[in-house]
Amino acid sequence: MNTTLNSQAVIFETIRPARNTPPNSAPNFDSLARIYRWMELVTFGPFLARCRTAFLPNMAQARRALVIGDGDGRFTAELLGANSQIQVDTVDASPEMLAALLRRTGPNARRVSLHCADARSWKTGNAQYDLVATHFFLDCLTTDECRALAVRLRNSLSPAALWIVSEFAIPEGWFGKLVARPLVWLLYRAFGLLTGLRIRSLPDHHAALRNSGIILTQRRTRLGGLLVSEAWRPEA
């Protein structure tokens, strides 16, 4: 069905509540929409934001973007501010997060189309994208779900498209074993309690994207490798 949200058209598709539902239901981030930014600042300071915008200069030529799971919309707002020509489709299962995103984009909201849907089943239709962004979203999926998403999106990417990924990672060595792994474990437990997220370990998104014909071209790390920013492109 179609409805409006702060005068912006929103397309509502298949969404299921997070709790007391089958294992494949979408988590519910509605309750975190207004405090998400502060939670992030308290736990990781500015580092998650820096991951999201690490490749922002590379996006200057993009004209149509797909942003999945941007939460309260800080990346989308940055993208719209840096690129005055871009049109953005944004997909999120949380109406409250989409409302927060719309408020944050301000006068640029007219260049945003909101899709309130579970990204695992959302379809792009005939859209062709030269930019996809998934910031701290793939860690809400299993490896198989990442692969299915990548396969589905692969046909909607232009030949020179850029897929930007920001994620948590567990690096090799003592830091990964003693710091990163327990921290990621704690984050999954916390978000499981707060949102109904059922995933408990990081997916192998590298294998999922590679097996879908998308190749890694650039990678940057922060906090000893706990955070990564990556740029991927369709294989020629």
RAGIDA-V636063 format. One record per backbone hydrogen bond with DSSP energy under -1.0 kcal/mol. CO is the residue of the C=O (numbers start at 1). NH is the residue of the N-H. Records with the same first field share a line. If there is no record, write none. Layout:
BEGIN
CO->NH / NH
END
This chain:
BEGIN
1->12
3->10
5->8
8->5
9->114
10->3
11->116
14->118
22->25
29->32
30->33
32->36
35->39
36->40
37->41
38->42
39->43
40->44
41->45
44->47
46->50
47->51
48->52
49->53
51->54
53->56
55->58
56->59
57->60
59->62
63->87
64->130
65->89
66->133
67->91
70->73
73->77
74->78
75->79
76->80
77->81
78->82
79->83
87->65
88->113
89->67
90->115
91->69
94->98
95->99
96->100
97->101
98->102
99->103
100->104
101->105
105->108
106->109
108->111
109->112
111->88
113->90
114->11
115->92 / 117
116->13
118->121 / 122
124->127
129->158
130->162
131->66
132->164
133->68
134->166
137->140
138->141
142->146
143->147
144->148
145->149
146->150
147->151
148->152
149->153
150->154
153->156
154->157
156->129
158->161
162->132
163->232
164->134
165->230
166->136
167->228
173->177
174->178
175->179 / 180
176->181
179->183
180->184
181->185
182->186
183->187
184->188
185->189
186->190
187->191
188->192
189->193
190->194
191->195 / 197
192->196
195->28
203->205
204->208
205->209
206->210
207->211
209->212 / 214
210->213
213->235
215->233
218->231
220->229
222->227
223->226
226->169
227->222
228->167
229->220
230->165
231->217 / 218
232->163
233->215
END
